[in-house]
Every structure is written in structure tokens, then in C-alpha cells.
Amino acid sequence: MDIATTAARFFLAAVVVLVVCRMVGAAVGRIGQPPVVGEMIAGVLLGPSALGFVSPDLQELLFPPSVRPMLYVVSHIGLVAFMFEVGYEFASRKVSGLGRSAPAISLAGVAAPLVGGIALVLLVHEHVDVLVDGIPVFVSAMFVGVALAITAFPMLARIITERGLTETRFGSLALACGALDDGVAWILLAVVLGLATGNPAGVLITAGGSLLFLLFLGTIGKRGLAFALRRPGASIEQLVLVTAVALFAAAWYTDSIGLYSVFGGFCVGFVFPRGEASDRVIAAISPITRVVFLPLFFAYSGLNTRFGLLFTASLLLLSVACVVVAIAGKFGACWAAGRLVGESSADALRVGVLMNARGLMQLIALNVGLAAGIVTQELFSVLVLVAIITTVMTAPWLNWLDRRAAARLDRSDGPAATRLATTEE
């Protein structure tokens, strides 16, 4: 297939992806699910698990092998921009004023699923063939643990904002814990990627290059961005251009040192100067990122997800075990830590539910692992299933807690209200 034909097929694939993602997103929205859930499901539906199973020829027509590298590149442009937004929001969240609760809950929410994931892989790796040959077992186990430890911080922030929970104790606490969790998880993922090379020189290049990158961003890069963004009379086109150059340069550099492009986008967002100009840039790039680029990423992830591979007893059991470890490790540990540091049962429960969602952030980590060659198709599919289940259950779980709290309030207020009405009569 020549380049012109490949480009034409890419545009056809993009049309199908955008339409299907919007349709599925609208459908799940009617049952109270956020759009990201619909897009995750749509990506799987377009992949070999659904469309490829029902009509392999149609899926091959829409997503031929020559189009998939284009989907990867274009969707990763969106991922870099999205992680830039995540980094910007991450740095904007204040985690002070929450005493010892946020650090304790965050530590538990990372440590428990991390240890659980590592233990699970070490326990079953000789019985289930899901690991990449040549990658040390402990490195693969660490990757699974990190994937289970990730929290969907952007989705968590959106749920809290949309529900008007930003002023509540558990809303503020969940935001602080989610920010800390993902910061630690991404650092751990970088460590795993460095260890996966099995080459001391490669680890040193990644570690040393990362340190130089952070030092540069924190000094020269931060000041340069502030100077460029705060120039009087700068147009939005100029501001977006400066941001795009910084993001693409960071993505190139972090990819070159083995850290992967998403880290570059996140770090630029973290040091991005705050102010009106920065808010204008975010407002300019956010819609195209979320509406166009991210659905393409979900489609690419879906093309790599083969749930049909899981239809064996061993892989089904592994999938169930991963889901249990993920929920017990994240929800259970966050709830228990919250109670231990003195949070109310209601607040601890809601923080645990919010922290349990993995969403897009886990998919990003899984695709990084797949690109690095440290994840098999089977393990990728297992962990995508974990991401979908833990994300889908968040909204109904919160709604159930709200209904239960409202019912308890009605029962406690009912007799008092009756007595008051009788007295007034």
C-alpha cells in the first residue's frame, strides 16, 4: 500500500473511531458513566475482541497493518498534550492542610497494590505463560504492581468537580492522594523501564538523562517558558507554538533516553508557569486533545487488546485475581489507612472508591510497557480488563454510597420530624 492510500485509509479509520467513540460515550453517559468509560469500551469494540471477532475482513479493511503505526504516532501527539494537562493540573492541586491523612492514604494506596501485583506474578508466573521471554520475572512483576497502583487522577478530578465535591473533606483528600499516588507511580514506572533493559549502561543513561532533564526544566526551561508566555501582546498562536515546541522537544528527549514521551509532556506541564496566558493555552489545546486525539489512542489500545486470549481457565483465573488484587489493594488499603488516621467511615469509603479507578492513566502505562517490549498481548489484555472494570464501577459505587447515606439521614430525621409536627399541632 503506497503512502497516499495509507493516508486515505488512516482518515477513514479516524472517522470511524471518532464516531463510534462519541456514540458509545453518549450511550454510557445515560447510565451515569463518564465519557472516558465509553471511549475505553469503544476502543475494545473496534479491536479484535469484538469487531475483529465478528468480521475480521471489515476490521482489516478499517485498520490495516499499515495504518496502525500512523494511529500510534498521531495518538501519541495527543497523549503528550494530555499528559501536559495532567502535569499542569497536578502541580496546581494543593496538598497542604490535610495533616497526615493524605500522605498515609497515598502511601497505602501505592504500596498495597504494588506489593500485591508483584506477589501475584511471582506466585503464578510458572503456571501461566504471560511474561515476555528475556525480561527478568521481578521486572515484569514490578510492572504489573505499578500498573495496579496507578490512579486515574484526571478522571478523579473531573468526577469531583462535576459532582461539586471540591469543598468536601473527602473530595480534597482524594485529589491530594490521587496527585501523590500518580506522581509516585510514574516515578516507579520510569524505574521499571530502566531495569527492563537489563543493561547497566542503559539504566545509567535513563537515570542520568532524567536528572539532567529535570534540572534543565526546573531552571532554564521554566524561566524560558515564563519569559515566552508573559511577553506583552503575545497572540494565542504564538503561545501555542511555544508550548508545542517545548512539548515536542521534551517528548523527543525523553523518548531518546528511554523514558518515553508521556513523561516529557507531564514534566513540562508540571513546570509550566501559572497565569492567564497558560490558562489560554490549556483552553486552546484541551478540546482537540480530548475530542480528537484521545479517541485515536483508545482505538490503538483496543487493537492491541485481545480478550479472546483470556478464554482459558488459567488466564481467566489470572484476570479475576488481578481484579481482586487491584480493588483490595487500592480501595481496601486507602479505606483502611483513612480509618487508621482518623477519617470518618463515610469519607474513607469515598476516598477509596475514587482512588480505585485506573481509567486512561493505566492504559497509558500499559501502552508504554507494550512499546518497551516488556508486556505480552495476554498480560496487556488482562490489565486492560482491570482498567475497564475498576473505572466502570466508580460512578455506580459512589451513587450507591450517596443513596445509602441519604436513606440513613431520612431514617434518623423521620421520627424527629414527626415529633416536631405533632408538638406544633
C-alpha positions as CSV (number, residue, x, y, z in Angstrom):
1,M,0.0,0.0,0.0
2,D,1.5,3.3,-1.1
3,I,1.7,6.3,1.2
4,A,-1.2,8.2,-0.4
5,T,-3.5,5.1,0.0
6,T,-2.3,4.6,3.6
7,A,-3.1,8.3,4.4
8,A,-6.6,7.9,2.9
9,R,-7.2,4.7,4.9
10,F,-6.0,6.5,8.1
11,F,-8.6,9.2,7.6
12,L,-11.3,6.6,7.1
13,A,-10.2,4.9,10.3
14,A,-10.2,8.2,12.2
15,V,-13.7,8.9,11.1
16,V,-14.9,5.5,12.3
17,V,-13.1,5.9,15.6
18,L,-14.4,9.4,16.4
19,V,-18.0,8.5,15.5
20,V,-18.0,5.2,17.4
21,C,-16.3,6.7,20.5
22,R,-18.9,9.6,20.6
23,M,-21.8,7.2,20.2
24,V,-20.6,4.8,22.9
25,G,-19.7,7.7,25.1
26,A,-23.2,9.1,24.7
27,A,-24.7,5.7,25.5
28,V,-22.8,5.1,28.7
29,G,-23.4,8.7,29.7
30,R,-27.1,7.9,30.0
31,I,-26.3,5.4,32.8
32,G,-24.1,7.9,34.6
33,Q,-20.6,6.9,33.3
34,P,-18.0,9.5,32.3
35,P,-17.0,9.8,28.6
36,V,-13.7,8.1,29.2
37,V,-15.5,4.9,30.0
38,G,-17.3,5.0,26.7
39,E,-14.1,5.7,24.8
40,M,-12.3,2.8,26.6
41,I,-15.2,0.4,25.6
42,A,-15.3,1.8,22.1
43,G,-11.6,1.1,21.6
44,V,-12.1,-2.5,22.6
45,L,-15.2,-2.9,20.4
46,L,-13.2,-1.7,17.4
47,G,-10.4,-4.2,18.1
48,P,-10.0,-7.9,17.6
49,S,-12.1,-8.7,20.8
50,A,-15.3,-7.5,19.1
51,L,-15.2,-6.2,15.5
52,G,-12.3,-8.5,14.6
53,F,-14.2,-11.5,16.1
54,V,-17.5,-10.7,14.3
55,S,-16.0,-9.5,11.0
56,P,-12.2,-9.9,10.6
57,D,-12.4,-8.7,7.0
58,L,-14.1,-5.4,8.0
59,Q,-11.6,-4.8,10.8
60,E,-8.8,-5.4,8.4
61,L,-10.3,-3.0,5.9
62,L,-10.7,-0.3,8.5
63,F,-7.5,-0.9,10.4
64,P,-4.9,-2.5,8.1
65,P,-1.4,-3.0,9.5
66,S,0.0,0.0,7.5
67,V,-2.5,2.3,9.3
68,R,-1.6,1.2,12.8
69,P,1.8,3.0,13.0
70,M,0.0,6.2,12.0
71,L,-2.6,5.7,14.7
72,Y,0.3,5.2,17.2
73,V,2.1,8.4,16.2
74,V,-0.9,10.6,15.9
75,S,-2.5,9.4,19.1
76,H,0.8,9.9,21.0
77,I,0.8,13.5,20.0
78,G,-2.5,13.7,21.8
79,L,-1.1,11.7,24.7
80,V,1.8,14.1,25.1
81,A,-0.6,17.0,25.1
82,F,-2.9,15.2,27.6
83,M,-0.1,14.4,30.0
84,F,1.0,18.1,29.7
85,E,-2.5,19.0,31.0
86,V,-2.3,16.3,33.7
87,G,1.1,17.7,34.9
88,Y,-0.3,21.3,34.9
89,E,-3.3,20.2,37.0
90,F,-1.2,18.0,39.2
91,A,1.1,21.0,40.1
92,S,-2.0,23.2,40.7
93,R,-3.5,21.0,43.3
94,K,-2.7,22.0,46.9
95,V,-2.0,19.0,49.1
96,S,-1.3,21.0,52.3
97,G,-3.7,21.4,55.2
98,L,-4.6,17.7,55.2
99,G,-2.3,16.7,58.0
100,R,-1.0,13.2,57.9
101,S,-4.1,11.8,56.2
102,A,-3.1,12.4,52.5
103,P,0.5,11.0,52.8
104,A,-0.7,8.0,54.8
105,I,-3.5,7.1,52.5
106,S,-1.4,7.7,49.4
107,L,1.4,5.5,50.7
108,A,-1.1,2.7,51.4
109,G,-2.8,3.2,48.0
110,V,0.5,2.7,46.2
111,A,2.2,0.1,48.4
112,A,-0.6,-2.4,48.8
113,P,-1.4,-2.9,45.0
114,L,2.3,-2.7,44.2
115,V,3.2,-5.4,46.6
116,G,0.0,-7.4,45.7
117,G,0.8,-7.2,42.0
118,I,4.4,-8.3,42.5
119,A,3.4,-11.2,44.8
120,L,0.7,-12.3,42.3
121,V,3.1,-12.5,39.4
122,L,5.8,-14.2,41.4
123,L,3.2,-16.7,42.6
124,V,1.7,-17.6,39.2
125,H,4.4,-17.0,36.5
126,E,5.4,-20.6,36.4
127,H,1.8,-21.7,35.8
128,V,0.6,-19.0,33.4
129,D,2.5,-18.1,30.3
130,V,2.0,-14.3,30.2
131,L,5.5,-12.9,30.6
132,V,8.0,-11.7,27.9
133,D,10.9,-14.1,27.4
134,G,14.2,-12.4,28.3
135,I,12.7,-9.9,30.7
136,P,13.5,-10.7,34.4
137,V,10.5,-12.0,36.2
138,F,10.8,-9.5,39.0
139,V,10.8,-6.6,36.5
140,S,7.6,-7.9,34.9
141,A,6.2,-8.4,38.4
142,M,7.1,-4.8,39.2
143,F,5.4,-3.5,36.1
144,V,2.2,-5.3,37.0
145,G,2.4,-3.9,40.5
146,V,2.9,-0.3,39.2
147,A,0.1,-0.7,36.7
148,L,-2.3,-1.7,39.5
149,A,-1.0,1.1,41.8
150,I,-1.9,3.9,39.3
151,T,-4.9,6.1,39.9
152,A,-6.9,7.9,37.2
153,F,-6.1,11.3,38.6
154,P,-7.6,13.4,35.7
155,M,-10.8,11.4,35.8
156,L,-10.9,11.6,39.6
157,A,-10.5,15.4,39.4
158,R,-13.3,15.6,36.8
159,I,-15.7,13.5,38.9
160,I,-15.1,15.6,42.0
161,T,-15.6,18.8,40.1
162,E,-18.7,17.7,38.2
163,R,-20.3,16.5,41.4
164,G,-19.4,19.7,43.3
165,L,-17.3,17.9,45.8
166,T,-14.2,20.1,45.7
167,E,-15.1,21.8,49.0
168,T,-15.8,18.5,50.8
169,R,-13.3,16.8,53.1
170,F,-13.2,13.6,51.1
171,G,-13.0,15.4,47.8
172,S,-10.0,17.4,48.8
173,L,-8.4,14.4,50.3
174,A,-9.0,12.2,47.2
175,L,-7.4,14.9,45.0
176,A,-4.4,15.2,47.2
177,C,-4.0,11.4,47.4
178,G,-4.5,10.9,43.7
179,A,-1.9,13.5,42.9
180,L,0.6,11.9,45.2
181,D,-0.2,8.4,44.0
182,D,0.3,9.1,40.4
183,G,3.5,11.1,41.0
184,V,5.0,8.1,42.8
185,A,3.6,5.6,40.3
186,W,5.1,7.4,37.3
187,I,8.5,7.5,39.0
188,L,8.3,3.8,39.7
189,L,7.3,3.1,36.1
190,A,10.4,5.0,34.9
191,V,12.5,2.8,37.3
192,V,10.9,-0.3,35.8
193,L,11.6,0.8,32.3
194,G,15.2,1.4,33.2
195,L,15.6,-2.0,34.8
196,A,13.8,-3.7,31.8
197,T,16.8,-3.0,29.6
198,G,19.0,-5.3,31.6
199,N,21.8,-3.1,30.6
200,P,23.6,-1.1,33.3
201,A,24.7,1.5,30.8
202,G,21.0,1.9,29.6
203,V,19.9,2.3,33.2
204,L,22.6,5.0,33.8
205,I,21.6,6.8,30.6
206,T,17.9,6.8,31.6
207,A,18.7,7.9,35.2
208,G,21.3,10.4,34.3
209,G,19.3,11.8,31.4
210,S,16.2,12.1,33.5
211,L,18.1,14.0,36.2
212,L,19.6,16.4,33.6
213,F,16.1,16.8,32.1
214,L,14.5,17.7,35.4
215,L,17.3,20.1,36.3
216,F,17.1,21.8,33.0
217,L,13.3,22.1,33.2
218,G,13.4,23.4,36.8
219,T,15.8,26.2,35.9
220,I,16.4,27.3,32.3
221,G,13.3,25.6,30.9
222,K,10.9,27.1,33.5
223,R,12.4,30.6,33.1
224,G,12.4,30.4,29.4
225,L,8.7,29.3,29.3
226,A,7.8,32.1,31.7
227,F,9.6,34.7,29.6
228,A,7.9,33.5,26.3
229,L,4.4,33.3,27.8
230,R,4.5,36.6,29.6
231,R,5.6,38.8,26.7
232,P,3.2,41.7,26.3
233,G,0.9,41.3,23.3
234,A,1.7,37.7,22.6
235,S,-1.1,36.1,20.5
236,I,-2.7,32.8,21.3
237,E,-1.0,31.3,18.1
238,Q,2.4,32.3,19.5
239,L,1.6,30.9,22.9
240,V,0.5,27.6,21.4
241,L,3.6,27.5,19.2
242,V,5.9,27.9,22.1
243,T,4.1,25.3,24.1
244,A,4.1,22.8,21.1
245,V,7.9,23.3,20.6
246,A,8.5,22.7,24.3
247,L,6.3,19.6,24.3
248,F,7.7,18.0,21.2
249,A,11.3,18.7,22.3
250,A,10.6,17.1,25.7
251,A,8.9,14.2,24.1
252,W,11.9,13.6,21.7
253,Y,14.4,13.8,24.5
254,T,12.6,11.6,27.0
255,D,12.0,9.0,24.2
256,S,15.7,9.1,23.3
257,I,16.8,8.3,26.9
258,G,14.3,5.5,27.3
259,L,11.8,7.3,29.5
260,Y,9.1,7.7,26.8
261,S,7.3,10.7,25.5
262,V,4.5,10.9,28.0
263,F,6.9,11.7,30.8
264,G,8.2,14.6,28.8
265,G,4.7,16.0,28.4
266,F,3.9,15.5,32.1
267,C,7.1,17.3,33.3
268,V,6.6,20.3,31.0
269,G,3.1,20.6,32.4
270,F,4.4,20.4,35.9
271,V,6.8,23.3,35.5
272,F,4.6,25.3,33.2
273,P,4.1,28.9,34.6
274,R,0.7,29.6,36.1
275,G,-1.3,32.6,34.9
276,E,-3.8,33.9,32.3
277,A,-1.6,33.1,29.3
278,S,-1.1,29.5,30.5
279,D,-4.9,29.1,31.0
280,R,-5.4,30.3,27.5
281,V,-3.0,27.7,26.1
282,I,-4.7,24.9,28.0
283,A,-8.1,26.1,26.8
284,A,-6.9,26.2,23.2
285,I,-5.4,22.7,23.1
286,S,-7.6,20.8,25.5
287,P,-10.7,20.3,23.3
288,I,-8.8,19.0,20.3
289,T,-6.8,16.7,22.6
290,R,-9.8,15.2,24.3
291,V,-12.2,15.1,21.4
292,V,-9.9,14.0,18.6
293,F,-6.6,12.6,19.8
294,L,-7.5,10.6,22.8
295,P,-10.2,8.5,21.0
296,L,-7.5,7.6,18.5
297,F,-5.4,6.4,21.4
298,F,-8.3,4.3,22.7
299,A,-8.6,2.7,19.3
300,Y,-4.9,1.9,19.1
301,S,-5.2,0.3,22.6
302,G,-8.2,-1.6,21.5
303,L,-6.3,-3.0,18.5
304,N,-3.8,-4.4,21.0
305,T,-6.4,-5.9,23.3
306,R,-7.4,-9.5,22.6
307,F,-9.9,-10.7,25.2
308,G,-10.3,-13.9,23.2
309,L,-6.8,-14.8,24.5
310,L,-8.3,-14.9,28.0
311,F,-10.7,-17.7,27.3
312,T,-8.6,-20.3,29.0
313,A,-9.0,-21.4,32.6
314,S,-5.6,-20.1,33.7
315,L,-5.9,-16.7,32.1
316,L,-9.5,-16.2,33.3
317,L,-8.3,-17.0,36.9
318,L,-5.4,-14.6,36.5
319,S,-7.8,-11.9,35.3
320,V,-10.1,-12.4,38.3
321,A,-7.0,-12.4,40.6
322,C,-5.7,-9.2,39.1
323,V,-9.1,-7.5,39.6
324,V,-9.3,-8.7,43.2
325,V,-5.8,-7.6,44.0
326,A,-6.4,-4.2,42.3
327,I,-9.6,-3.5,44.2
328,A,-8.4,-4.9,47.5
329,G,-5.1,-3.2,47.2
330,K,-6.3,0.3,46.2
331,F,-9.8,0.6,47.7
332,G,-9.1,-1.6,50.7
333,A,-5.8,-0.1,51.6
334,C,-7.0,3.5,51.1
335,W,-10.1,2.9,53.2
336,A,-8.1,1.2,56.0
337,A,-5.4,3.9,56.0
338,G,-8.1,6.5,56.2
339,R,-9.7,5.0,59.2
340,L,-6.4,4.5,60.9
341,V,-5.5,8.2,60.6
342,G,-8.9,9.2,62.0
343,E,-11.0,9.9,58.9
344,S,-14.7,9.1,59.2
345,S,-16.0,5.9,57.7
346,A,-18.0,7.8,55.1
347,D,-15.0,9.9,53.9
348,A,-12.6,6.9,54.0
349,L,-15.1,4.8,51.9
350,R,-15.5,7.6,49.2
351,V,-11.7,8.2,49.0
352,G,-11.2,4.5,48.5
353,V,-13.8,4.3,45.7
354,L,-12.4,7.4,43.9
355,M,-8.8,6.1,44.2
356,N,-9.7,2.7,42.9
357,A,-10.4,4.0,39.3
358,R,-7.5,3.4,36.9
359,G,-9.0,4.8,33.7
360,L,-6.9,6.3,30.9
361,M,-3.8,6.6,33.1
362,Q,-3.4,2.8,33.4
363,L,-3.9,2.4,29.6
364,I,-1.1,4.9,29.0
365,A,1.2,2.9,31.3
366,L,0.2,-0.3,29.6
367,N,1.0,1.0,26.2
368,V,4.3,2.3,27.4
369,G,5.1,-1.2,28.6
370,L,3.9,-2.7,25.3
371,A,6.0,-0.3,23.3
372,A,9.0,-1.2,25.5
373,G,8.5,-4.9,24.8
374,I,8.0,-5.8,28.5
375,V,4.3,-6.8,28.2
376,T,2.8,-9.7,26.2
377,Q,-0.5,-9.4,24.4
378,E,-2.1,-11.7,27.1
379,L,-0.9,-9.6,30.0
380,F,-1.8,-6.4,28.2
381,S,-5.4,-7.7,27.8
382,V,-5.6,-8.8,31.4
383,L,-4.6,-5.4,32.7
384,V,-6.9,-3.6,30.2
385,L,-9.7,-5.6,31.7
386,V,-8.7,-4.4,35.1
387,A,-8.6,-0.8,33.9
388,I,-12.1,-1.0,32.5
389,I,-13.7,-2.8,35.5
390,T,-12.2,-0.5,38.1
391,T,-13.2,2.5,36.1
392,V,-16.8,1.4,35.3
393,M,-17.5,0.6,38.9
394,T,-16.6,4.0,40.2
395,A,-19.7,6.0,39.4
396,P,-22.3,3.4,40.5
397,W,-20.4,2.7,43.6
398,L,-20.4,6.4,44.6
399,N,-24.1,6.7,43.7
400,W,-24.9,3.7,45.9
401,L,-23.0,5.3,48.8
402,D,-24.9,8.5,48.3
403,R,-28.2,6.7,48.3
404,R,-27.3,4.8,51.4
405,A,-26.3,8.0,53.2
406,A,-29.5,9.7,52.1
407,A,-31.6,6.8,53.4
408,R,-29.8,6.8,56.7
409,L,-30.4,10.6,57.0
410,D,-34.1,10.1,56.2
411,R,-34.4,7.4,58.9
412,S,-32.7,9.5,61.5
413,D,-34.7,12.6,60.7
414,G,-38.0,10.9,60.3
415,P,-39.0,10.4,64.0
416,A,-37.7,13.8,65.0
417,A,-39.7,15.5,62.2
418,T,-42.8,13.6,63.2
419,R,-42.5,14.6,66.9
420,L,-41.9,18.3,65.9
421,A,-45.0,18.3,63.7
422,T,-47.1,16.8,66.5
423,T,-45.9,19.3,69.0
424,E,-46.7,22.2,66.7
425,E,-50.2,21.0,66.2
